[in-house]
Amino acid sequence: MGKSEGKKDKAKVKAKKAGTGADAAAIREKPRKLPKRECCESKTKCGRCPLRMLKEGTLPEGYTVKKRKLVRVDGGKVTKKDLSRVA
């Protein structure tokens, strides 16, 4: 193993740590959090609060919040299975 081969390996390791390349994009992408069906009304909003997600714009498309409850825009019933498909 020569010096040039060792340098190439170190460069690959640095590139992975820096987050370049297609593999790093897949690693950085986190799964989206699913909103709760109902707000827990806590003073500090939790990470899955539908009110907070609506305000930030991270609520899945086709859903909104009415009276602190998650509802579908078309008036259908909200199920966990449907939420997992959308997110």
C-alpha positions in Angstrom: 0.0 0.0 0.0 1.6 3.2 -1.2 1.2 6.7 0.2 -1.2 7.7 -2.6 -3.6 4.9 -1.9 -3.7 5.9 1.8 -4.5 9.5 0.9 -7.4 8.4 -1.4 -8.9 6.4 1.4 -8.6 9.4 3.8 -10.3 11.6 1.2 -13.2 9.2 0.9 -13.7 9.1 4.7 -13.6 12.9 4.9 -16.1 13.2 2.0 -18.5 10.9 3.9 -18.1 12.8 7.1 -18.7 16.1 5.3 -21.9 14.8 3.8 -21.2 14.9 0.0 -22.5 12.4 -2.5 -25.7 10.6 -3.0 -25.3 8.3 0.0 -25.0 11.3 2.3 -28.3 12.7 1.0 -30.1 9.6 1.9 -28.6 9.6 5.4 -29.4 13.2 6.1 -33.1 12.8 5.0 -35.1 12.1 8.2 -38.5 10.4 8.1 -41.3 13.0 8.5 -43.0 13.0 11.9 -46.7 12.2 11.8 -49.0 14.6 13.5 -51.1 13.6 16.5 -54.9 13.3 15.9 -55.6 15.8 18.7 -53.6 18.5 20.4 -52.6 17.7 23.9 -53.0 21.4 24.9 -49.6 21.5 26.7 -48.1 24.9 27.2 -44.9 23.9 25.4 -46.0 22.3 22.1 -44.7 18.9 21.4 -43.0 18.0 18.2 -46.0 16.3 16.7 -48.7 18.8 17.7 -51.0 19.5 14.8 -51.3 23.2 15.7 -47.5 23.6 15.6 -47.2 21.6 12.4 -49.9 23.7 10.7 -48.2 26.9 11.7 -44.8 25.7 10.5 -46.3 24.3 7.3 -45.1 20.8 7.9 -48.6 19.3 8.2 -49.3 16.8 5.4 -51.2 18.1 2.3 -54.9 17.6 2.5 -55.1 18.0 6.3 -56.0 20.9 8.6 -56.8 21.6 12.2 -60.3 22.5 13.6 -61.0 22.9 17.3 -57.6 21.4 18.2 -58.3 18.3 16.2 -56.7 17.0 13.0 -59.2 16.8 10.2 -59.1 16.1 6.4 -59.9 19.0 4.1 -62.4 16.8 2.2 -64.3 15.9 5.4 -63.2 12.3 5.6 -62.1 10.4 8.7 -58.5 10.7 9.8 -56.8 7.3 10.3 -53.2 6.4 11.2 -52.9 4.3 8.0 -53.8 7.3 5.8 -51.4 9.6 7.7 -48.5 7.2 7.3 -49.2 7.0 3.5 -49.2 10.8 3.1 -46.1 11.4 5.2 
